[in-house]
Amino acid sequence: MNAFDELANNFSRLPGIGKKSAVRMVNWLLKQDATYVQKFAQNLGHLQERIKPCSVCGTWTETDPCPICSNPLRDATQICVVEQPQDVSTIEAYGEYKGMYHVLGGLLRPLEGIGPAQLSIQPLLARIKNGVNDINGGTTAVTEIIIATNPTVEGDTTALYLNKMISELNLPQPPKVTRLATGMPVGGDLEYIDKRTLSLSFRGRSEF
């Protein structure tokens, strides 16, 4: 296998990229300026070194904690729970949500060996239980957990499990647990929802 075929094979392993698309990408790169290709390779080589999960919410970031978690203007009493880091970018793009996030890193899929231990559920429960540090040096209770997992069987199962675990914390001031509802099609994927539909989903979220 030569260098062309090796690179095409690497590209074909990316989500949504087939063999023909991968070959076109390699051909395109070969026609570009050498400086661009070298910079592209350099950025790719340093990707995992420079970008890590935020130690608080789990989204991708170059600074820890991430800019969202370290922003004092965000509403820390509201936490939106999503499946993957890219979901944070999707919600941020629509520009209306001003709370915090928590990335689970997946959904419950028992048949694939993905249970609660494989997801970032315990850190979420700890954030809820410990509350939020306030300006007076004390703590304020988290008031709402927005579960924004995709409306699929796995997403619904995960949402129900999270609601159960949060209720079992038996907090004196338990947070309201809501689920995105209006405008989200059954079986849809949050990553591909348009901004208007996502906005309606947040406004029409339902309580468990």
N, C-alpha and C positions, 0 to 999 in steps of 0.2 A: 504494500500500500504506500503510495507516494504522499508528499506533503499536501497536495490538493485534496486527495481522497480523505486523508486524516482530518483535515479541517472541515470538510463537508460533512463527515461523519459526526464531528463534534457539534456542529450547528444543528444537525438533524435531531439531536437529542433534546434540543430546547423545546418548550411547550409551544404547540401550534406550528412548528416548522417541520415540513416533510423533506424528503430526499431532494426533490426538484428545487424547492425553495432554498435549501442549503447550498446546492450547486450554484444557483444564481447569486447567492450572497458571496461565495468565494470568488466567482468571476468578477463581481462588482468590486471587491476589495483589491483584486489584482490590477484593476484599471485606475485605482486611486493613487494620490501622491504618497510617496514612501513615508513622509513625515506624519501624515494622518494615520497610516497603518501602524507605524511604530507607537504613536500616542495611544491608539486604540488598544494595542497589545499591552502597553504599560498600564493603562487604566484597568483592563481586565485582570492583569496579574496581581494588582494591588487591591482588588475589590474586597475580598474576604478579610484582608489585613486592615483595611480602613473602616469598613462598615460592619458593625456588630449589633446584636439585639440590645435595646435599652434595658437596663437592669430593673426598671420600674414597670414599664408597660409591655415591653417585648417587641416594639416596632424597630425597624432598621434605623440606625443612626451612626453618625461619625463622632458625636459627643454624647457622653453619658453623665446624667440622664439626658434624654432627647429634648429638643427645643419645646415640645408640647408639655412634657412633664415638668420642665424647669420654668415654664412661663407662669408668673404669679397672677396673670390676668385670666387664666383659665379657671373654670369652676371645678374645683377638686372634689366637690361633694357628688359629682355625677360621673359615672364610669360607663363607657360604652364598650361592650365586650364583642370582639370580632374574632374571626377564624384565623386570618393570616395578616402579616404586616401590610400587604398591598391594600387591604380593606381600609386601613387608616387613611391612606392617600386618597382613596375613593371618597370617603366621607368628608375629609378635609377640603376636597375640591369643590364641594357644593356650598361651603362657606357659612353655614348657619349654626352648626353644632360647636359649642364653646366649652365642653367638658373635657374629661380625661378619657384614656383608652386602656384596654387590657387585651393583649393578643393571646389567644389560647394555643396557637400553634397547630391547630387541626380540629377535628370533630370526633366525637365518640363513634368508633367503628369496630365493635367487638369481633366481628368475623375476620377483620384484618389485624387483630391483635392490638388495636388502639383503644385503651381504656382510660379512666381518669388519671392514672399514674403517668401516662405518656403526654398529658396535656398540662398547661399552666393553670390548673384549677386551684391548687392549694395556695399559690401566691395571691390569686384573686381573693380568696376567702380571707387571707391574712390582711390584705388591704382594707377589706370591708370591716373586719373585726377590730383592727387597730385604729381605724378612723383617719381623719385628715388633720395634719398640724395646722393650727391657726396662728394669727399674728400675735396672739397673747401668750404663746408658748404652750397652750393646751391643745386639745384635740376636738374636732368636730365630726359628727357622724356622717357617713356617706348616706345621702338621701335617696339616690336612685341608681339602679343598675339597668342599663339599656342593653338587652341581648340582641345583637345584630348579626346573628348567624344566618346563613342562607336558608330560605324556606323549603328545605328538603327534608327527607326522613331523618337523615343524620343530624341536620341542623335543628330540627324540632326536638329530637331525642336529647341532644346536648343542652338545649334551652330548658327543657323540663328537668333535667338532672341538676343544672345549675340553680334553678329556682328551689328545688328540694334541698340542696346543700346550703343555700343561703338561709332558708327558713329554719334549718336545724342549728344555725349558729345561736338562736335564741337571744338575740340582742335586745337591749331595752328600747332601742330606737331602730327597728329593722328598716332597711331601705326598701323603697318601692321597687318592684322588679317588673319591667315592661319589656315588650317585644315589638319590633318593627312590624307593622301590619299593612295599613292602607297603601295600595300601589305596588306592593311587592308580589310578583306573580309566583304561584306555587311551582317549585322546582327551579326557580330562577337563581342567578348568581349575582351577588352583590357587586362584583367587579364590573359587570356589564350593564348595571342599572343607570339610566340617565339621571341628571341632576334634579330635574323637576320631580320625577317619580320618587327619588330618594328623599327629597324634601318633604313630600306628602307622607312618606313612610314614617319619618321622624315625628311629624306633627300628629299623625293618627295612630301612634304606637299604643298598644293595649296593655293593660296590667294583668299579671297572672292571677 
